[in-house]
Amino acid sequence: MEQFSLSFLPERRIFSLRELSDGIRGALEAQFTNIWVSGEISGVKLAPSGHCYFTLKDSDAQIKCVCWKLSYMRLKFKPKDGFQVLVRGRVDIYEQRSEYQFVVESIEPQGHGALQLAFEQLRARLRAEGLFDDARKRLLPRFPQRIGIVTSPKGAVIRDFIEVLSRRFPGVHIRLFPAQVQGLGSVEDVCRGLDYFGRSEWAQIVVVARGGGSLEDLWTFNEEAVARAIAACPVPVVSAIGHESDVTIVDFVADLRAPTPSAAAAMIICERKEVLDRLANREARLAELMRYRFAVLSRRLHEQTAGRAASVLHRGLARRMQRVDDNTARLHAALRSQIAARGRKRRQLEDRLRRFDPRPRLARSRDRLNSLAFRADSLIRAVLTRAQRRIANAETKLGQLNPRLVLTRGYAIVLGEGGMIVRNAAAAPAGSEVRLLFAEDAVKARVTESPSG
């Protein structure tokens, strides 16, 4: 039997399943990478891993789609059942089921504005989380001295903002965090600015500002990262984005929305003249209240001190006058006793004179009598002088008890907050205001140092 040669037959190539899958994938990637496909979304499923699965179909065909977690997080429009969309991505193969699938990298809705839909989706999600609630919004300080602003250092926004603030309230400190407010890197710049002012604790208010523009130009302030950075900022945040008709996500999250950057400057601080007028009215009212308080305290002081001092003085004078009366009575009794004794002595002498020559003895007796009378007169004067000196001392002490007399010697009464008398240093700590009451007028002062400070 004739034998035939098989050398002319081609050599067989045997593929493994893995090689076959890789070959198919390579062929698909070569032809179907970075392509756009239109269709209707159905069967959307978000897996616990963060990947999103759905089917894209039309009247003639369908294809399974997958959007990996990182791509899904960057989507401005999240897939929903029934929406006509354009998806961009590549065709891939899933070896486990030998199925091809479309790996989605971006989605744009058809028949709707993609940015507007993304805006509505993010607003609904953040509202559901409570980031728009009025209860979490904080009150702005009435008179801020340090204001931080996150905006571009170029353009009219920062110039208008500084001009309005300087005109309304000169002297306010402004610190600018330069940031891109549009385009690549703007989201990161704005978030860094908010984080800077939140961590530094320098600013009392943070303003996020940008001029007007289209929805695409303002999209930085519709990003979720910026909204959450504002919600996490410990300092009250004011949004001043675009014109009055422009609305962004940060307007809902911020503690206060201003229609324009210039309006933000006018809303966060009042005019200096208004503050000065208010202070003048308060000062006049305070002066009136202080005068009334001083009148009440003066009357109470008079009732509690002057009346009591007069009573003490009267009792002291009465005791001293009683002592003077007693001394006077004893003096008169002593004088009468001495005079009686002298009378008896005189009668004895007269009896003796009848027996003796009375002239020398009479002269001696007259001299002794004059001496005794002089001593008695000196004694009376000394007693009266001591009594008058005690009365004068009592009057001097009474004068020292008079508070107005004390104030005329250079002393002052220190009154603290509420008009209360400051009795020790602890009642007037450093930084507090006191009022010094003199004999004829009063001044205000501030305590700069205390023993504890």
The 8 nearest C-alpha neighbors of each residue, nearest first, counted from 0:
[[1, 2, 3, 4, 5, 6, 7, 8],
 [0, 2, 3, 4, 5, 6, 7, 8],
 [1, 3, 0, 4, 5, 6, 7, 8],
 [2, 4, 5, 1, 6, 0, 7, 8],
 [3, 5, 6, 2, 7, 8, 1, 9],
 [6, 4, 7, 8, 3, 9, 2, 10],
 [7, 5, 8, 4, 9, 10, 3, 11],
 [6, 8, 5, 9, 4, 10, 3, 11],
 [7, 9, 6, 5, 10, 11, 4, 3],
 [10, 8, 11, 7, 6, 5, 12, 13],
 [11, 9, 8, 12, 6, 7, 13, 5],
 [10, 12, 9, 13, 8, 14, 6, 7],
 [13, 11, 14, 10, 9, 15, 19, 18],
 [12, 14, 11, 15, 18, 19, 10, 16],
 [15, 13, 18, 19, 16, 12, 17, 20],
 [14, 16, 18, 17, 19, 13, 20, 21],
 [17, 15, 19, 18, 20, 14, 21, 94],
 [16, 18, 20, 15, 19, 21, 14, 94],
 [19, 17, 21, 15, 20, 16, 14, 22],
 [18, 20, 16, 22, 17, 21, 14, 15],
 [21, 19, 17, 23, 22, 18, 24, 16],
 [22, 20, 24, 18, 23, 19, 25, 17],
 [21, 23, 19, 25, 20, 24, 18, 26],
 [22, 24, 26, 20, 25, 21, 27, 19],
 [25, 23, 21, 27, 22, 26, 92, 91],
 [24, 26, 22, 28, 23, 27, 21, 29],
 [25, 27, 23, 29, 24, 28, 22, 30],
 [28, 26, 24, 30, 29, 25, 31, 90],
 [27, 29, 25, 31, 32, 30, 26, 24],
 [30, 28, 26, 27, 25, 31, 32, 24],
 [29, 31, 27, 28, 32, 26, 90, 25],
 [30, 32, 28, 27, 89, 90, 29, 34],
 [33, 31, 89, 28, 34, 30, 88, 90],
 [34, 32, 88, 89, 87, 31, 35, 104],
 [33, 35, 32, 87, 88, 31, 89, 36],
 [36, 34, 87, 86, 85, 88, 37, 33],
 [35, 37, 86, 85, 87, 34, 38, 84],
 [38, 36, 85, 84, 86, 35, 39, 83],
 [37, 39, 56, 57, 55, 83, 84, 40],
 [38, 40, 83, 56, 55, 82, 81, 57],
 [41, 39, 55, 80, 81, 82, 54, 79],
 [42, 40, 80, 54, 43, 53, 81, 55],
 [41, 43, 53, 54, 44, 80, 40, 52],
 [44, 42, 53, 41, 52, 80, 79, 45],
 [45, 43, 52, 51, 53, 46, 42, 50],
 [44, 46, 51, 50, 52, 49, 47, 43],
 [45, 47, 48, 50, 49, 51, 44, 52],
 [48, 46, 49, 45, 50, 51, 44, 68],
 [47, 49, 46, 50, 68, 45, 51, 67],
 [48, 50, 68, 47, 46, 45, 51, 67],
 [51, 49, 68, 67, 46, 48, 66, 45],
 [50, 52, 45, 66, 44, 65, 46, 67],
 [53, 51, 65, 44, 43, 64, 45, 66],
 [54, 52, 43, 42, 64, 41, 44, 63],
 [53, 55, 63, 41, 64, 62, 40, 42],
 [56, 54, 40, 39, 62, 38, 61, 63],
 [57, 55, 61, 38, 39, 60, 54, 62],
 [56, 58, 38, 59, 60, 39, 61, 55],
 [57, 59, 60, 56, 61, 38, 39, 55],
 [60, 58, 57, 61, 56, 38, 62, 55],
 [61, 59, 57, 56, 58, 62, 55, 38],
 [60, 62, 56, 55, 57, 54, 63, 59],
 [63, 61, 55, 54, 100, 56, 64, 101],
 [62, 64, 54, 100, 101, 53, 55, 61],
 [65, 63, 101, 53, 100, 54, 102, 52],
 [64, 66, 52, 102, 51, 103, 67, 101],
 [67, 65, 103, 51, 71, 50, 102, 70],
 [66, 68, 50, 70, 69, 71, 65, 51],
 [67, 69, 50, 49, 71, 70, 72, 66],
 [70, 68, 72, 71, 67, 73, 50, 49],
 [69, 71, 73, 67, 72, 68, 104, 66],
 [72, 70, 68, 74, 73, 69, 66, 67],
 [71, 73, 69, 70, 74, 68, 75, 49],
 [74, 72, 70, 71, 75, 69, 105, 68],
 [75, 73, 71, 76, 72, 77, 105, 70],
 [74, 76, 117, 73, 77, 114, 113, 106],
 [77, 75, 117, 74, 78, 116, 106, 113],
 [76, 78, 74, 75, 79, 117, 71, 120],
 [79, 77, 76, 80, 43, 40, 106, 82],
 [78, 80, 82, 81, 43, 77, 40, 41],
 [79, 81, 41, 40, 82, 43, 42, 78],
 [80, 82, 40, 39, 41, 79, 83, 42],
 [83, 81, 39, 40, 80, 84, 79, 108],
 [82, 84, 39, 109, 38, 108, 40, 81],
 [85, 83, 108, 109, 107, 37, 38, 82],
 [84, 86, 37, 107, 36, 106, 108, 35],
 [87, 85, 106, 36, 35, 105, 84, 103],
 [86, 88, 35, 105, 34, 104, 103, 33],
 [87, 89, 103, 33, 104, 102, 34, 32],
 [88, 90, 32, 102, 33, 31, 101, 34],
 [89, 91, 101, 31, 100, 27, 102, 28],
 [92, 90, 100, 99, 24, 101, 89, 102],
 [91, 93, 99, 98, 100, 24, 94, 97],
 [94, 92, 98, 95, 97, 99, 96, 91],
 [93, 95, 97, 96, 92, 20, 98, 17],
 [96, 94, 93, 97, 98, 92, 20, 17],
 [95, 97, 98, 94, 93, 99, 92, 100],
 [96, 98, 94, 93, 95, 99, 92, 20],
 [99, 97, 93, 96, 92, 100, 94, 95],
 [98, 100, 92, 91, 93, 97, 90, 101],
 [101, 99, 63, 91, 64, 90, 92, 62],
 [100, 102, 90, 64, 89, 91, 103, 63],
 [103, 101, 65, 89, 88, 64, 66, 90],
 [104, 102, 88, 66, 87, 105, 65, 101],
 [103, 105, 88, 70, 87, 66, 102, 106],
 [106, 104, 87, 86, 103, 74, 107, 88],
 [107, 105, 86, 85, 87, 76, 108, 84],
 [106, 108, 85, 84, 113, 86, 109, 76],
 [109, 107, 84, 113, 111, 83, 85, 110],
 [110, 108, 84, 83, 111, 107, 85, 112],
 [109, 111, 108, 112, 83, 84, 113, 82],
 [112, 110, 109, 108, 113, 116, 115, 107],
 [111, 113, 115, 114, 116, 110, 108, 109],
 [112, 114, 116, 115, 107, 108, 111, 117],
 [115, 113, 117, 116, 112, 118, 75, 76],
 [114, 116, 118, 112, 117, 113, 119, 111],
 [117, 115, 119, 113, 118, 114, 120, 112],
 [116, 118, 76, 114, 75, 120, 115, 119],
 [117, 119, 115, 116, 121, 120, 114, 122],
 [120, 118, 116, 122, 117, 121, 123, 115],
 [121, 119, 117, 123, 122, 118, 116, 124],
 [122, 120, 124, 118, 123, 119, 125, 117],
 [121, 123, 119, 125, 120, 124, 126, 118],
 [124, 122, 126, 120, 121, 125, 119, 127],
 [125, 123, 121, 127, 126, 122, 120, 128],
 [124, 126, 128, 122, 127, 123, 130, 121],
 [127, 125, 129, 123, 128, 131, 124, 130],
 [126, 128, 124, 125, 129, 123, 130, 122],
 [129, 127, 125, 126, 130, 124, 131, 123],
 [128, 130, 126, 132, 127, 131, 125, 135],
 [131, 129, 125, 132, 126, 128, 252, 230],
 [130, 132, 252, 126, 129, 251, 133, 125],
 [133, 131, 129, 134, 130, 135, 136, 126],
 [132, 134, 136, 135, 131, 254, 137, 130],
 [133, 135, 132, 136, 137, 131, 129, 130],
 [136, 134, 133, 132, 137, 130, 131, 254],
 [137, 135, 254, 133, 134, 138, 132, 253],
 [138, 136, 254, 235, 135, 139, 134, 133],
 [139, 137, 140, 136, 235, 254, 255, 141],
 [138, 140, 235, 141, 137, 204, 267, 254],
 [141, 139, 142, 143, 138, 203, 204, 267],
 [140, 142, 143, 139, 268, 267, 269, 138],
 [143, 141, 140, 268, 144, 269, 267, 139],
 [144, 142, 140, 145, 203, 141, 146, 268],
 [143, 145, 171, 172, 142, 146, 203, 170],
 [146, 144, 172, 202, 203, 143, 173, 171],
 [147, 145, 173, 204, 202, 203, 205, 172],
 [146, 148, 205, 174, 202, 173, 175, 204],
 [149, 147, 206, 175, 205, 207, 176, 150],
 [148, 150, 207, 176, 192, 175, 206, 177],
 [151, 149, 178, 208, 177, 148, 209, 207],
 [150, 152, 178, 177, 153, 179, 180, 154],
 [153, 151, 177, 150, 157, 154, 178, 175],
 [154, 152, 151, 155, 157, 156, 158, 150],
 [153, 155, 156, 152, 157, 151, 158, 210],
 [154, 156, 158, 157, 159, 153, 210, 160],
 [157, 155, 159, 158, 154, 160, 210, 260],
 [156, 158, 160, 159, 155, 161, 152, 154],
 [159, 157, 155, 161, 160, 156, 162, 154],
 [160, 158, 162, 156, 157, 161, 155, 261],
 [159, 161, 157, 261, 163, 158, 162, 264],
 [160, 162, 164, 158, 159, 163, 165, 157],
 [163, 161, 159, 165, 160, 164, 158, 166],
 [162, 164, 166, 160, 165, 161, 264, 167],
 [165, 163, 161, 167, 166, 162, 264, 168],
 [166, 164, 169, 162, 168, 163, 167, 161],
 [165, 167, 163, 164, 168, 162, 169, 270],
 [166, 168, 270, 164, 165, 271, 163, 169],
 [167, 169, 271, 165, 270, 164, 166, 170],
 [170, 168, 165, 171, 166, 167, 164, 271],
 [169, 171, 172, 168, 165, 144, 164, 173],
 [170, 172, 144, 169, 145, 173, 168, 165],
 [173, 171, 145, 144, 146, 170, 174, 147],
 [174, 172, 146, 147, 145, 171, 175, 148],
 [173, 175, 147, 148, 146, 176, 172, 145],
 [176, 174, 148, 147, 177, 149, 173, 150],
 [175, 177, 149, 192, 148, 178, 150, 174],
 [178, 176, 151, 152, 150, 175, 149, 179],
 [179, 177, 188, 151, 150, 189, 180, 176],
 [178, 180, 185, 151, 181, 188, 184, 150],
 [181, 179, 185, 178, 151, 150, 209, 219],
 [182, 180, 185, 179, 216, 219, 217, 183],
 [181, 183, 185, 184, 180, 179, 219, 216],
 [182, 184, 185, 181, 186, 179, 187, 180],
 [183, 185, 187, 186, 188, 182, 179, 181],
 [184, 186, 179, 188, 180, 181, 187, 183],
 [187, 185, 189, 188, 184, 219, 190, 225],
 [186, 188, 190, 184, 185, 189, 191, 225],
 [189, 187, 185, 178, 191, 190, 186, 179],
 [188, 190, 192, 186, 191, 187, 178, 185],
 [191, 189, 187, 193, 192, 188, 225, 228],
 [192, 190, 194, 188, 189, 193, 195, 187],
 [193, 191, 195, 189, 190, 194, 176, 149],
 [194, 192, 190, 196, 195, 191, 197, 189],
 [193, 195, 197, 191, 192, 196, 198, 190],
 [196, 194, 192, 198, 197, 193, 191, 199],
 [195, 197, 199, 193, 198, 194, 202, 200],
 [198, 196, 194, 232, 195, 233, 199, 200],
 [197, 199, 195, 196, 200, 194, 233, 201],
 [198, 200, 196, 201, 197, 195, 202, 194],
 [201, 199, 198, 197, 202, 196, 203, 234],
 [202, 200, 199, 196, 203, 145, 197, 147],
 [201, 203, 145, 146, 147, 204, 200, 196],
 [202, 204, 145, 146, 143, 234, 201, 205],
 [205, 203, 146, 235, 202, 234, 236, 147],
 [204, 206, 147, 236, 148, 146, 237, 235],
 [207, 205, 148, 237, 236, 238, 208, 149],
 [208, 206, 149, 238, 148, 239, 237, 150],
 [209, 207, 239, 240, 150, 260, 206, 238],
 [208, 210, 240, 241, 150, 156, 239, 180],
 [211, 209, 241, 156, 240, 212, 242, 208],
 [241, 212, 210, 242, 209, 240, 213, 245],
 [213, 211, 216, 217, 241, 214, 210, 215],
 [212, 214, 216, 215, 217, 211, 218, 245],
 [213, 215, 217, 216, 218, 212, 114, 245],
 [214, 216, 218, 213, 217, 114, 212, 219],
 [217, 215, 213, 212, 214, 218, 181, 219],
 [218, 216, 214, 215, 219, 220, 212, 213],
 [217, 219, 221, 215, 220, 216, 214, 222],
 [218, 220, 221, 217, 222, 186, 181, 185],
 [221, 219, 218, 222, 249, 217, 247, 225],
 [222, 220, 248, 218, 219, 247, 223, 249],
 [223, 221, 224, 220, 219, 225, 226, 218],
 [222, 224, 226, 225, 227, 221, 121, 248],
 [223, 225, 227, 226, 222, 228, 186, 190],
 [226, 224, 228, 227, 223, 222, 190, 229],
 [227, 225, 223, 229, 249, 228, 224, 252],
 [226, 228, 230, 224, 229, 225, 231, 223],
 [227, 229, 225, 231, 230, 226, 190, 224],
 [230, 228, 232, 226, 227, 231, 225, 253],
 [229, 231, 227, 228, 232, 226, 252, 130],
 [230, 232, 228, 229, 227, 233, 197, 194],
 [231, 233, 229, 197, 234, 230, 228, 193],
 [234, 232, 197, 231, 235, 230, 198, 200],
 [233, 235, 232, 204, 197, 236, 203, 205],
 [236, 234, 204, 254, 137, 205, 139, 233],
 [235, 237, 205, 253, 254, 206, 204, 234],
 [238, 236, 206, 255, 253, 256, 254, 205],
 [239, 237, 256, 207, 250, 253, 257, 206],
 [240, 238, 208, 260, 257, 259, 207, 258],
 [241, 239, 209, 208, 238, 210, 259, 242],
 [211, 242, 240, 210, 245, 209, 259, 212],
 [241, 243, 211, 259, 245, 244, 258, 240],
 [242, 244, 258, 245, 259, 241, 246, 257],
 [245, 243, 242, 246, 258, 241, 211, 259],
 [246, 244, 242, 243, 241, 247, 240, 211],
 [247, 245, 244, 250, 248, 240, 243, 241],
 [248, 246, 250, 249, 221, 220, 245, 251],
 [247, 249, 221, 250, 251, 220, 122, 226],
 [248, 250, 252, 251, 226, 247, 253, 220],
 [251, 249, 248, 256, 247, 253, 252, 238],
 [250, 252, 249, 131, 248, 253, 247, 256],
 [251, 253, 249, 131, 250, 130, 226, 230],
 [254, 252, 236, 255, 250, 237, 249, 251],
 [253, 255, 136, 236, 137, 237, 235, 252],
 [254, 256, 237, 253, 238, 257, 236, 250],
 [257, 255, 238, 250, 237, 239, 253, 258],
 [256, 258, 239, 263, 259, 262, 238, 255],
 [257, 259, 243, 242, 239, 262, 256, 240],
 [260, 258, 262, 239, 242, 261, 257, 241],
 [261, 259, 239, 263, 262, 208, 160, 156],
 [262, 260, 160, 264, 263, 259, 159, 163],
 [261, 263, 265, 259, 260, 264, 257, 266],
 [264, 262, 257, 260, 266, 261, 265, 239],
 [263, 265, 261, 262, 266, 267, 164, 160],
 [264, 266, 262, 263, 267, 268, 261, 269],
 [267, 265, 263, 264, 268, 262, 269, 257],
 [266, 268, 264, 265, 263, 269, 139, 141],
 [269, 267, 266, 265, 142, 264, 270, 141],
 [270, 268, 271, 167, 265, 267, 273, 266],
 [271, 269, 167, 273, 272, 168, 274, 268],
 [270, 272, 168, 274, 273, 167, 275, 269],
 [273, 271, 275, 274, 270, 276, 167, 168],
 [272, 274, 276, 270, 271, 275, 277, 269],
 [275, 273, 277, 271, 272, 276, 278, 270],
 [274, 276, 278, 272, 277, 273, 279, 271],
 [277, 275, 279, 273, 278, 274, 272, 280],
 [276, 278, 274, 280, 275, 279, 273, 281],
 [279, 277, 281, 275, 280, 276, 282, 274],
 [280, 278, 282, 276, 281, 277, 275, 283],
 [281, 279, 277, 283, 278, 282, 284, 276],
 [280, 282, 278, 284, 279, 283, 285, 277],
 [281, 283, 285, 279, 284, 280, 278, 286],
 [284, 282, 286, 280, 285, 281, 279, 287],
 [283, 285, 281, 287, 282, 286, 280, 288],
 [286, 284, 282, 288, 287, 283, 281, 289],
 [285, 287, 289, 283, 288, 284, 282, 290],
 [288, 286, 284, 290, 285, 289, 283, 291],
 [287, 289, 285, 291, 286, 290, 292, 284],
 [290, 288, 292, 286, 291, 287, 293, 285],
 [291, 289, 293, 287, 292, 288, 294, 286],
 [290, 292, 288, 294, 289, 293, 295, 287],
 [293, 291, 289, 295, 294, 290, 288, 296],
 [294, 292, 296, 290, 295, 291, 297, 289],
 [293, 295, 297, 291, 292, 296, 298, 290],
 [294, 296, 292, 298, 293, 297, 299, 291],
 [295, 297, 299, 293, 298, 294, 300, 292],
 [298, 296, 300, 294, 299, 295, 293, 301],
 [297, 299, 301, 295, 300, 296, 294, 302],
 [298, 300, 296, 302, 301, 297, 303, 295],
 [301, 299, 297, 303, 302, 298, 304, 296],
 [300, 302, 305, 298, 304, 299, 303, 297],
 [301, 303, 299, 300, 306, 304, 305, 298],
 [302, 304, 300, 301, 299, 307, 306, 305],
 [305, 303, 307, 301, 306, 300, 308, 302],
 [304, 306, 301, 308, 307, 309, 302, 303],
 [307, 305, 309, 308, 302, 304, 303, 310],
 [306, 308, 304, 310, 309, 305, 303, 311],
 [307, 309, 305, 311, 310, 306, 304, 312],
 [310, 308, 312, 306, 307, 311, 313, 305],
 [309, 311, 307, 313, 312, 308, 314, 306],
 [310, 312, 308, 314, 309, 313, 315, 307],
 [313, 311, 309, 315, 310, 314, 316, 308],
 [312, 314, 316, 310, 315, 311, 317, 309],
 [313, 315, 317, 311, 312, 316, 318, 310],
 [316, 314, 312, 318, 313, 317, 311, 319],
 [317, 315, 319, 313, 318, 314, 320, 312],
 [316, 318, 314, 320, 315, 319, 313, 321],
 [319, 317, 321, 315, 316, 320, 314, 322],
 [318, 320, 322, 316, 321, 317, 323, 315],
 [321, 319, 323, 317, 322, 318, 316, 324],
 [320, 322, 324, 318, 319, 323, 317, 325],
 [321, 323, 319, 325, 320, 324, 326, 318],
 [324, 322, 320, 326, 321, 325, 327, 319],
 [325, 323, 327, 321, 322, 326, 328, 320],
 [326, 324, 322, 328, 327, 323, 329, 321],
 [325, 327, 323, 329, 328, 324, 330, 322],
 [326, 328, 330, 324, 325, 329, 323, 331],
 [329, 327, 331, 325, 330, 326, 324, 332],
 [330, 328, 332, 326, 327, 331, 333, 325],
 [331, 329, 327, 333, 328, 332, 326, 334],
 [330, 332, 334, 328, 333, 329, 335, 327],
 [333, 331, 329, 335, 330, 334, 336, 328],
 [332, 334, 336, 330, 331, 335, 329, 337],
 [335, 333, 331, 337, 336, 332, 338, 330],
 [334, 336, 338, 332, 333, 337, 339, 331],
 [335, 337, 333, 339, 334, 338, 332, 340],
 [338, 336, 340, 334, 339, 335, 341, 333],
 [337, 339, 341, 335, 340, 336, 334, 342],
 [340, 338, 342, 336, 337, 341, 335, 343],
 [341, 339, 337, 343, 342, 338, 336, 344],
 [342, 340, 344, 338, 343, 339, 345, 337],
 [341, 343, 345, 339, 344, 340, 338, 346],
 [342, 344, 346, 340, 345, 341, 347, 339],
 [343, 345, 341, 347, 342, 346, 348, 340],
 [346, 344, 342, 348, 347, 343, 341, 349],
 [345, 347, 349, 343, 348, 344, 350, 342],
 [346, 348, 344, 350, 345, 349, 343, 351],
 [349, 347, 351, 345, 350, 346, 352, 344],
 [348, 350, 352, 346, 351, 347, 345, 353],
 [351, 349, 347, 348, 353, 352, 346, 354],
 [350, 352, 348, 354, 353, 349, 355, 347],
 [353, 351, 355, 357, 349, 354, 350, 356],
 [352, 354, 351, 350, 355, 349, 356, 357],
 [353, 355, 352, 351, 356, 350, 357, 349],
 [356, 354, 352, 353, 357, 351, 360, 350],
 [355, 357, 352, 358, 354, 359, 353, 360],
 [356, 358, 352, 360, 361, 359, 355, 353],
 [357, 359, 361, 360, 356, 362, 352, 363],
 [360, 358, 362, 361, 357, 363, 356, 364],
 [359, 361, 363, 362, 357, 358, 364, 356],
 [362, 360, 358, 364, 359, 363, 357, 365],
 [361, 363, 365, 359, 360, 364, 358, 366],
 [364, 362, 360, 366, 365, 361, 367, 359],
 [363, 365, 361, 367, 366, 362, 368, 360],
 [366, 364, 362, 368, 363, 367, 361, 369],
 [367, 365, 369, 363, 368, 364, 370, 362],
 [368, 366, 364, 370, 365, 369, 371, 363],
 [367, 369, 365, 371, 370, 366, 364, 372],
 [370, 368, 372, 366, 371, 367, 373, 365],
 [371, 369, 367, 373, 368, 372, 366, 374],
 [370, 372, 374, 368, 373, 369, 375, 367],
 [371, 373, 375, 369, 370, 374, 368, 376],
 [374, 372, 376, 370, 375, 371, 377, 369],
 [375, 373, 377, 371, 376, 372, 378, 370],
 [374, 376, 372, 378, 373, 377, 371, 379],
 [375, 377, 373, 379, 374, 378, 372, 380],
 [378, 376, 374, 380, 379, 375, 381, 373],
 [377, 379, 375, 381, 376, 380, 374, 382],
 [380, 378, 376, 382, 377, 381, 383, 375],
 [379, 381, 377, 383, 378, 382, 384, 376],
 [382, 380, 384, 378, 383, 379, 377, 385],
 [381, 383, 379, 385, 384, 380, 378, 386],
 [382, 384, 386, 380, 381, 385, 387, 379],
 [385, 383, 381, 387, 386, 382, 380, 388],
 [386, 384, 388, 382, 387, 383, 381, 389],
 [385, 387, 383, 389, 384, 388, 382, 390],
 [388, 386, 390, 384, 385, 389, 383, 391],
 [389, 387, 385, 391, 390, 386, 384, 392],
 [390, 388, 392, 386, 391, 387, 393, 385],
 [389, 391, 387, 393, 388, 392, 394, 386],
 [390, 392, 388, 394, 393, 389, 387, 395],
 [393, 391, 395, 389, 394, 390, 388, 396],
 [392, 394, 390, 396, 391, 395, 397, 389],
 [393, 395, 397, 391, 392, 396, 398, 390],
 [396, 394, 392, 398, 397, 393, 391, 399],
 [397, 395, 399, 393, 398, 394, 392, 400],
 [396, 398, 394, 400, 395, 399, 393, 312],
 [399, 397, 395, 400, 396, 401, 394, 404],
 [400, 398, 396, 397, 401, 395, 405, 404],
 [399, 401, 397, 398, 402, 396, 308, 405],
 [400, 402, 404, 398, 399, 403, 405, 397],
 [403, 401, 405, 404, 400, 406, 399, 304],
 [402, 404, 406, 405, 401, 438, 407, 437],
 [405, 403, 407, 401, 402, 406, 399, 408],
 [404, 406, 402, 403, 407, 408, 410, 401],
 [405, 407, 410, 438, 403, 408, 404, 409],
 [408, 406, 404, 409, 438, 405, 403, 410],
 [407, 409, 406, 405, 410, 404, 438, 403],
 [410, 408, 407, 406, 411, 405, 437, 438],
 [409, 411, 406, 408, 405, 437, 407, 412],
 [412, 410, 437, 436, 406, 435, 413, 409],
 [411, 413, 436, 435, 414, 437, 410, 420],
 [414, 412, 435, 421, 434, 420, 436, 411],
 [415, 413, 420, 434, 418, 419, 421, 433],
 [416, 414, 433, 419, 418, 421, 420, 417],
 [417, 415, 418, 419, 433, 414, 432, 431],
 [416, 418, 419, 415, 414, 292, 289, 420],
 [417, 419, 414, 416, 415, 420, 292, 289],
 [418, 420, 414, 415, 417, 421, 416, 413],
 [421, 419, 414, 413, 422, 415, 418, 412],
 [420, 422, 413, 414, 415, 423, 426, 419],
 [423, 421, 420, 426, 424, 413, 425, 427],
 [422, 424, 425, 426, 421, 427, 420, 413],
 [425, 423, 426, 427, 449, 428, 450, 422],
 [424, 426, 427, 423, 428, 449, 451, 450],
 [427, 425, 424, 423, 421, 428, 422, 415],
 [426, 428, 424, 425, 431, 429, 415, 421],
 [429, 427, 449, 431, 425, 426, 430, 446],
 [428, 430, 448, 446, 447, 449, 431, 427],
 [431, 429, 446, 447, 445, 428, 432, 448],
 [430, 432, 446, 429, 445, 428, 427, 433],
 [431, 433, 445, 444, 446, 430, 415, 434],
 [434, 432, 415, 444, 414, 443, 445, 413],
 [433, 435, 443, 414, 442, 413, 444, 436],
 [436, 434, 413, 442, 441, 412, 411, 443],
 [435, 437, 441, 412, 411, 440, 413, 434],
 [438, 436, 411, 440, 441, 439, 406, 435],
 [437, 439, 406, 407, 403, 440, 436, 411],
 [440, 438, 437, 441, 436, 407, 406, 403],
 [441, 439, 437, 438, 436, 442, 435, 411],
 [440, 442, 436, 435, 437, 434, 443, 439],
 [443, 441, 435, 434, 444, 436, 440, 437],
 [442, 444, 434, 433, 435, 441, 432, 445],
 [445, 443, 433, 432, 434, 442, 446, 435],
 [444, 446, 432, 431, 433, 447, 430, 443],
 [447, 445, 429, 430, 431, 448, 432, 444],
 [448, 446, 429, 430, 445, 449, 431, 428],
 [447, 449, 429, 446, 452, 450, 428, 430],
 [448, 450, 452, 451, 429, 428, 424, 447],
 [451, 449, 452, 448, 424, 425, 428, 429],
 [452, 450, 449, 425, 428, 448, 424, 429],
 [451, 449, 450, 448, 429, 428, 447, 425]]
